[in-house]
Amino acid sequence: MAINLHHTARTQMMTLAVREIVPATPRAHIVRLDLGGRPFPYKAGQAVLLAFPGDSRRRAYSLAASPADSTDEGCLELLVGLDPAGRSLPFAPGTEVDVDGPVGKFTFPVDPAARRFIFVAGGTGIAPLRAMLRQALEAPHREIRVLYSARTPDEFAYQQELRALAREGRIELRQTITRSVGCDAWTGGRGRIGRTELQPFAHDPATLCFICGPKPFVDDTKRLLKDIGMDTDRIKIEEW
């Protein structure tokens, strides 16, 4: 997921090879960059800046795995969207890319006092929230709710993983789609995530809410949470 970042100090720069590219949705791929045994400390929710071969621009992408997962797997995991025309990524397995980071202040607490977490994702905004979710799952006795909105049923990244966690009772998951054409077989929620999904948590001081997705989605969700009584300091946002 490409994002907009406030300026933050960068801590390291390295060149990494693409280990693999895995289709995630028709409009996004999971990209894993091999760390080659080197450490890359970061906080769940942060991002890296990538410079692709032949392109002087640096683009920000959220890290989609928890720091512990990254260490265990020896790679950085990104959710990279395709361009509007659906063109493929500007690299392939084995390609080397320059990586700068980590960057960003949208982070999950290392030792949170909260007992309940709500992750509200729009589209590929699931990327940093998936990293946070993976970290939250490492702590015992936490309640985790994931509210995930996408345009169509095939645009939910990490869907199998999220549904497996829901079946195991480790998270509560609600998925909604915002387009109806060609989606007659969909039996989940429809429309935007709204008051019904968010109201039960607004007045619980033990809850932290993390929101990521397109700016209108983030702005609307934050405004709704404030309208129904959630304290601003319990709402954490990232937008793109």
N, C-alpha and C positions, 0 to 999 in steps of 0.2 A: 504494500500500500504506500503510495507516495503521499507525503504530508507537508504541511507548512510548519516551520519551526521558528520559535523565538530564538534569538542568538544565545548560544551556550558555549562554554569553553570546550574544545575538543581535546580528548586525552591521548589519542594514539592514531597512527595511520599505518596501514599495511596493505600489501597486495595479496589477494586470496584468489584461488582457483574455484571455479564453479564445479561443485561436486555432482549435482544433479538438478534437473528441472522437471517438476511434476505438475501436470495440469490440475488445477484446483476447481475452476469453474470455466465456462466458455470465455470469460473475460479476465482471468487471472491465473497465474502459475505460482506454485511454491518453488522458490529458488534456495538451494542450500550451498553455502560457501564454506569450503574446507579450511579449517583453522590450522591444519598441519601440525597439530600438537601444541600450538601457541595459546596462551591465555588471552581472553578478551572479556574482562569484567564489565558488566553493565547492570542496570536496574530494569526490571520488567516494566515495559511501557516505552522504553527509550528507542532511538532510531540510529541508523547509520547513514552517512552520505556516500553515495557510489559515483565513481567516474567510470563510464564504460569505454571500451577501446574505441579510439577515433572520435570521442566526444569530450570536449573540454568542460562541459557542464557537469555539475555535481547534483545528484538528485537524492532526496531523503526518502528512506523507506523504514518503516517500523520493523523492529525485530519481533518475530511472531512466536518465538520459543522462550521459555523461562531461562534465566541464567543457569540453573541447574541442568536443564535439558541440553542447553548448548554445550556445557562442559562434558556431559555424559556422551553426547553424540559427536563432539569434536567439530561442530560447524555452527554457522550463523544461519538462521532460517528467516526468509523474507517472503511476503506475499506481494508479488509484483503484478500490477494490472497491465493489460495490453492496451494499446492505443485505441481510440474510438473506432478505427477501421478494423480492429481485430488483428493487427499485424503482430508477428511474433517478436520475441525479445531480441535485443541487439547483441546477444551473446549465446553461447552454447556450452555444454559440459566441457570442462577443460580450459575455457577462456579465463584469463586473469583479469580481475577488476580491482581498482583502487578503492579501499574502504577507509573511511575517516569517521571516528566517533569513539564512544557513543555520544549522542546529543539528545537534548530534550528534557523537559521538566515534568512531563506527564508520566508519573511513575507510581508504582505500587509500593506501599510502605514495607520496609524490610521486616519489621516486627509490629504489625498492626494491632491496635487495641480493639478495633471493631470486630464484631462477631459475624456480621452479615454483609455480603457484598452483592451489588447489582451491577452487571456489565450490560450496557445498552449499546448495541452495534448497528451501524447502517452500512451495508455492502462490505467492501474490503476494510472497513473500519474495525472488523473483527481482529485484525492482525495484532495490534498491541494489547488488546483485551484478551486474546488467547494466551499471550505471554503472562499476563497478570493472573488469568484463571489458572494456568498451570502452576504458578507459584502459590496461589491461594489454596489449591488442592493439597499442597504439602503440609499445611497446618491443620491440626485436628480440630474438630468441633466447630467448624465454620459452616454457615449457610450461604449457598451461592446460587444466585438466580441469573440466568442469561436471557436477555430479550434481544432478538436478532431479526432485523428487517432487511429484506432484499427485494429487488424488483420482481424476480421470477423464482420458481422453486429450484432451478439449476444454478442459481447464483449465490448459494450459501457455501462459503468456503469452510472446510473442517467439519462439514455436516455429519459425517459418519462418526467422528470422534465425539462431537457434542452429544449426539443422540445416544451413543454408547454410555457416556457418563450419566446421562439422564436416566437410562434404563437401570443403571447400577445404583441410582438414588444418590449420586454424589453431587449432582446439580439439578436445579429445576430449569427447564428450557422451554421458551416460547418463541416460535418462529412466525413471522408474518410476511406476506408478500404485498406489494403495492400496485401490481399490475394484474389485470384480470384476463386479458385477451390470451387465449391459448393455454390457460391454467385451470381448466375445468376439473382436472383430476386432483387438484390440490385440496387436501382436507384440513390443513392447518389454518392459522389466523390470516385475516386479510385486512388491508389498510395499515395505517401508520400505528406505531406503538403509542398508546394514549393513556388517558387517566385511569382506565380500568386496570391496566397492568402495573401502573406506578403507585396508585393511591395507597395500597396496603403498607407501603414502606416509608411514606413521607414523614411520619411523626416518630419513627423509631431512631433514637439517638445512637443505637449500636450499628447503624447501617452506613456504609460508604457506597456512593454511586459513581461509576466511571462510564463516560460516554465518548464514543468516537465514531466519526463518519463524516459525510458531507456537511458543510457549514449550516445550511438550512435545517438539516436533521438535528444537529447538535444544538443549535440555538433554540429550536422549538421544544426539544426535550428538556433542556435546562430551564426554559421559561415555565413549562408545565410543572416541573418538579417544585419550582419556587412558588408557583400559584397554589399548589396543594399543600404547601407548608414545610418543605424540606429546607433545612438550613443550607445556605450557600457554601459554607465551609465543608459540607459533606458531599458536594458535587464537584467532581474532577472531570475536565473536558480536554479533548484533542479534536481538531477539525482539519479537513483537507479540501 
